[in-house]
Amino acid sequence: MTIELIEGGGFSQLKHVVKTIGHNRDVDIEFATVLSPLPDIRIKIDNMPIELDADDVVVCEHLRDHKREITINGGEIAEMTVMSPLMAGDRVAVVMYSDNQGYLVLDRI
């Protein structure tokens, strides 16, 4: 068994795997720019003439405001709110599915 090391970040690695395994005609991964952040997010997908807004996209949990339980110094448990890292101008990877009718903001790039 040979293990192939793939250069680049997570998105580059995912893109390489998709190319190696084959293209799924039901899903495309594109780059986009955040025009305005959550909660009223707007994004512009490269090479598409339209802007998508909050009603058009699903944003992964790690990119939204969310709560986490944390352990401090191995004992005390506390709840922490993690704020969305998305800001206007950020570049993101977007998964388009259902014949480009559904859009999932996967991660910042």
C-alpha positions in Angstrom: 0.0 0.0 0.0 1.4 3.4 -1.0 0.4 6.6 0.8 0.5 9.7 -1.3 1.2 13.0 0.5 -0.8 15.8 -1.1 0.6 19.3 -1.0 -1.3 22.4 0.0 -4.1 23.2 2.5 -7.3 21.4 3.2 -9.2 22.7 0.2 -6.3 21.9 -2.2 -6.2 18.4 -0.8 -10.0 17.9 -1.1 -9.9 19.1 -4.7 -7.0 16.7 -5.5 -9.0 13.8 -4.0 -12.1 14.7 -6.0 -10.0 14.8 -9.2 -8.4 11.4 -8.3 -11.7 9.7 -7.5 -13.8 11.4 -10.1 -16.1 14.3 -10.4 -19.5 14.0 -8.8 -21.9 15.6 -11.2 -24.3 16.5 -8.4 -21.8 18.6 -6.4 -19.4 21.4 -7.4 -16.9 23.3 -5.2 -16.4 26.9 -6.1 -14.6 29.9 -4.6 -16.6 33.0 -3.4 -16.1 36.3 -1.7 -18.1 37.3 1.4 -19.8 40.7 0.7 -21.3 41.1 4.1 -21.0 38.8 7.2 -23.5 36.9 9.2 -26.3 37.1 10.2 -27.3 38.8 6.9 -24.5 37.1 4.9 -24.2 37.9 1.2 -21.6 36.1 -1.0 -20.6 36.4 -4.6 -19.5 33.1 -6.2 -16.6 33.6 -8.7 -17.8 33.6 -12.3 -21.5 33.8 -11.4 -23.5 37.0 -12.1 -25.6 36.9 -9.0 -25.2 37.5 -5.3 -26.5 35.0 -2.8 -27.9 36.0 0.6 -28.7 34.3 3.9 -31.9 32.7 2.5 -29.8 31.1 -0.3 -27.0 29.5 1.6 -26.2 27.2 4.5 -23.2 28.1 6.6 -21.2 25.4 8.5 -21.4 25.6 12.3 -17.7 26.5 12.8 -18.2 29.6 10.7 -21.3 30.8 12.7 -21.6 32.1 16.2 -21.9 29.0 18.4 -21.4 27.8 22.0 -18.9 25.3 23.2 -18.3 23.7 26.6 -14.6 24.0 27.6 -12.6 22.5 30.5 -10.3 25.0 32.3 -7.1 23.6 33.8 -8.5 20.1 33.7 -11.4 20.7 36.0 -13.8 23.6 35.8 -16.3 23.3 32.9 -17.4 26.6 31.4 -19.5 27.6 28.3 -17.8 29.7 25.7 -19.3 31.6 22.8 -17.3 31.3 19.6 -18.0 34.3 17.3 -18.2 33.9 13.5 -14.8 34.5 11.9 -16.4 35.6 8.6 -15.9 39.2 7.5 -16.5 41.1 4.4 -13.8 40.4 1.9 -13.0 36.9 3.1 -12.7 34.2 0.5 -14.7 31.0 1.1 -15.2 27.6 -0.5 -18.8 26.9 -1.5 -20.3 23.6 -2.3 -23.1 23.8 -4.9 -25.5 20.9 -5.0 -29.0 20.0 -6.3 -28.2 21.4 -9.8 -26.8 24.6 -8.3 -30.0 25.2 -6.3 -28.3 24.6 -2.9 -25.2 26.3 -1.6 -23.1 25.3 1.5 -20.4 27.7 2.8 -17.8 25.1 3.7 -14.8 27.0 5.0 -12.6 30.1 4.7 -9.7 29.8 2.3 
